[in-house]
Amino acid sequence: MADGKTLVVYYSRKGTTRRVAEEIAAELQCDIEEIVDTKDRSGARGWMGAARDARAKNLAVIEDIKHDPSSYDLVVVGTPVWAWTMSAAIRTYLAENKGRLPEVAFFLTTGGTGMRRTFRQMEELCGKPPVACLGLKARHVRKKDPTKKIKAFVGRLRG
Ligand SMILES: Cc1cc2nc3c(=O)[nH]c(=O)nc-3n(C[C@H](O)[C@H](O)[C@H](O)COP(=O)(O)O)c2cc1C
């Protein structure tokens, strides 16, 4: 799988998911695309709006993407968990690109809850099962000790 062309796509509000995305892309030496949510998600107000949008499964307005997912063999999609589900930006990316997705794999970062539910909802939205999933707790990412798990995940992508 990852011997073919791979794209890592992620959204991150605070940098935790970005860190994992960058490590996966570095391991795979592949393209990476950050999804940019045009809504201001900063501060307490931004947090509340983010939780509300995630809970209601609202779509966001995201900036134009630079990489066409259909020109890859595998797209690895990463999100923070918001209100026990995916971020609004990743929900939007998956909804808008559903018909153009090749094989998929998922990763997420979380305070600790919502992993299985988020993966299940990402799978439902894509309409296809992921080849692999990686869930990491934010505090482990911050401590820089997820590398072993990331390497194992990348190993599964390589088949
Ligand atoms: C709006 C919002 C809702 C969240 N909801 C949850 C949640 O339901 N369960 C959980 O364990 N963590 C939750 N978190 C924590 C994030 O999933 C976690 O901090 C994540 O690593 C943040 O990623 P980022 O730094 O890439 O934005 C939430 C964070 C935000 C901003």
The ligand as an SDF file (V2000), in Angstrom:
LIG
                    3D

 31 33  0  0  0  0  0  0  0  0999 V2000
  -13.6150   21.1720   21.1050 C   0  0  0  0  0  0  0  0  0  0  0  0
  -12.8320   20.0450   21.6830 C   0  0  0  0  0  0  0  0  0  0  0  0
  -13.4700   18.8880   22.0700 C   0  0  0  0  0  0  0  0  0  0  0  0
  -12.7380   17.8170   22.5980 C   0  0  0  0  0  0  0  0  0  0  0  0
  -13.3990   16.6670   22.9230 N   0  0  0  0  0  0  0  0  0  0  0  0
  -12.7110   15.6280   23.4400 C   0  0  0  0  0  0  0  0  0  0  0  0
  -13.3680   14.4020   23.7620 C   0  0  0  0  0  0  0  0  0  0  0  0
  -14.5650   14.2100   23.5490 O   0  0  0  0  0  0  0  0  0  0  0  0
  -12.6250   13.4220   24.3230 N   0  0  0  0  0  0  0  0  0  0  0  0
  -11.2840   13.5640   24.5780 C   0  0  0  0  0  0  0  0  0  0  0  0
  -10.6750   12.6340   25.1030 O   0  0  0  0  0  0  0  0  0  0  0  0
  -10.6170   14.6840   24.2290 N   0  0  0  0  0  0  0  0  0  0  0  0
  -11.2960   15.7280   23.6640 C   0  0  0  0  0  0  0  0  0  0  0  0
  -10.6290   16.8730   23.3070 N   0  0  0  0  0  0  0  0  0  0  0  0
   -9.1580   16.9230   23.4570 C   0  0  0  0  0  0  0  0  0  0  0  0
   -8.4510   16.7100   22.1040 C   0  0  0  0  0  0  0  0  0  0  0  0
   -8.9280   15.5610   21.4160 O   0  0  0  0  0  0  0  0  0  0  0  0
   -6.9380   16.5340   22.2740 C   0  0  0  0  0  0  0  0  0  0  0  0
   -6.4010   17.5270   23.0910 O   0  0  0  0  0  0  0  0  0  0  0  0
   -6.2490   16.5320   20.9080 C   0  0  0  0  0  0  0  0  0  0  0  0
   -4.9910   15.9190   21.0250 O   0  0  0  0  0  0  0  0  0  0  0  0
   -6.0640   17.9410   20.3520 C   0  0  0  0  0  0  0  0  0  0  0  0
   -5.4090   17.8590   19.1130 O   0  0  0  0  0  0  0  0  0  0  0  0
   -4.7400   19.1290   18.3770 P   0  0  0  0  0  0  0  0  0  0  0  0
   -3.6650   19.6350   19.3170 O   0  0  0  0  0  0  0  0  0  0  0  0
   -4.1580   18.5580   17.1420 O   0  0  0  0  0  0  0  0  0  0  0  0
   -5.7840   20.1440   18.1460 O   0  0  0  0  0  0  0  0  0  0  0  0
  -11.3320   17.9350   22.7660 C   0  0  0  0  0  0  0  0  0  0  0  0
  -10.6890   19.1060   22.3580 C   0  0  0  0  0  0  0  0  0  0  0  0
  -11.4120   20.1480   21.8100 C   0  0  0  0  0  0  0  0  0  0  0  0
  -10.7090   21.3900   21.3390 C   0  0  0  0  0  0  0  0  0  0  0  0
  1  2  1  0
  2  3  1  0
  2 30  2  0
  3  4  2  0
  4  5  1  0
  4 28  1  0
  5  6  2  0
  6  7  1  0
  6 13  1  0
  7  8  2  0
  7  9  1  0
  9 10  1  0
 10 11  2  0
 10 12  1  0
 12 13  2  0
 13 14  1  0
 14 15  1  0
 14 28  1  0
 15 16  1  0
 16 17  1  0
 16 18  1  0
 18 19  1  0
 18 20  1  0
 20 21  1  0
 20 22  1  0
 22 23  1  0
 23 24  1  0
 24 25  2  0
 24 26  1  0
 24 27  1  0
 28 29  2  0
 29 30  1  0
 30 31  1  0
M  END
$$$$
